Amino acid sequence: MTKTEKKLSSKGIRSTEMRLKIYKYLKRKTYAVSLNEMQKVFIHKNIKTANKTTFYRTIKLFEKKSMVHQIDDGTAFAKYALSDENTNVKLSTGLHMHFHCTDCKKTICLPNKISEESLPDQYEVNDVNLVLKGICKNCSKK
C-alpha cells in the first residue's frame, strides 16, 4: 500500500485511480485550485476519466473527510487546497487566513493559525472565509 493509499484509507476513503491522482495533484500544488483548473490539467494529460462529476464528487468527499478545504477568494470560482494534515476535524482548530494575489490570481493558505481564543464566546462557527488580497512576493519583484 502506497503512502497516498494509506492516507485515504486512514480517512475511510476507498482508493480509486482518480482519487489517488487528485490527491497527489493537490499535494503538489503550492496554491489553491478550482475544479475547472484541475480538470483542464487532467484532460490535457489525456486522462479519460477526468469528467466534472468525478472531480466534484472526489473534492466533496475529501472536503467531508477534512482532507481539503474550500476557499472563496472573490473570483466567483471556489478553490480547493489540502487541509493541514495535523488538523482535527473540528472547524475551529484549522482556522487560518488565505492570500489572494490580485496580479497572478493565485490563492495560497497562510501558515499562521488563528487561535480559538479569538473567537467570540457563545457563538457557533459553521464556516469561515478569511482572505487577504494584494500582491504576492513573486509579483512584487516584477
N, C-alpha and C positions, 0 to 999 in steps of 0.2 A: 504494500500500500504506500503510495507516494505521500509526501508532506501535505500536499493540497487535498488529496482524498481524505487524509486523517482530519484535516481542518474542517472539511464539510461534514464528515461523519460525526465529529465531536459536537456539531450543532444540530445533528439529527437530519442532515440533508443527504439524500442519495446522490452519489457521484455519477453524473452523465457527462458525455463528451463536451457538450456546450456549457454546462455549469462549471466544469473544470477550466475550460478556455476563458470564460467570462471572468471567473475569479482571478486567474493568472493575469489576464489583461488589466483588471483593476489594480492588482498588486503592483504592476509595473508603472502605473501612471503616477505622476507627481502632482496631478491636478484632477479636479472632478470632471466627469464627462457626462454628456447627455446620452440617452438611449440612441438617438439618431447618429451621433458621432461614433458610438461603439458599433452600431450596425454597419455603417459605411466602411469601417476598418475591416470588419469580418467579411463583408461582401467583396471588398477589394482583394482580400486574401483568398477569395473563391471558396469560402466555407458554405456549403449548400444549405445547411440547417439554420443559417443566420436570418431568421424572419422576426418581424416585430413582436409577435406573440411570444416566442421563445425568450427574447430579451426581456420583455415586460414581466413575464411570469418568473423568470430567474431573478431579476432585480427585486421584485416584490417579495419573493421567498427569502432572499438574502437580507432584505430590509426587516422582514418579520422576525428573522433569527438574529437580528442586531449585528449582522456582518457588514452591512453598508448603511449609510445614511443619506437622505435626500437633502439637497441644498437648493433653496430658491434664491438665486442671486440677482433677480430682477430682469433676467434676459428673456423671460417668457418660456424657457425650457428648464424643466427640472434637471438637476445634475446630481450625480451619484459619486460617492467616494467610499473606500473601505473605512470601516469604523476601527477605532483603536482596538487592537487585539486584547488589550488588558481591561477594556471597558466592560462593566457589568451590564446586564440587560436594562437596568433602570435608566430612564431618560436623564435624570439629573446628574448621574455620575460621569457622563460623557460630554457634558456641555463644553463647547469650545467655539471660538469665532472662526469665520472664514474671511478670506480676502479675495475680492474680485477686481482684476486689473481692467480698467476701462480702455486700455490701449490694445493689449493682446487678447482680451476677453477670457482669460483663464481664471478659474476659481480654485483656490487652494485652502486646505484646512490649516489653521494656525495651531502651533503646538501647545500653547498655554491653555490649561483647563480653567473653567470658571468654577469657583468654589460653591458648594451648596449653601454656604452661609450667606451668599449674596442674593439668594432667592428670598422673596418675602414669606413671612410666616403665614400659615393657614391658607396658602394658595396651592392649588394643584396644577402643576405644569403638565400640559399634554403635548406641546410642540414648542420648539424654539427655532428661530431663524436669526442668526447673528452674522451679518455680512458687512464688512468694511469695504469701501470702494475707493480706488485711487490708482496709482501707477506702481507696478511691481518693480523690484530691483533690476530685473533684466531690461525692462522697457525704459527705465530712467537712465540707463547707461547709454542708450542710443542717441 
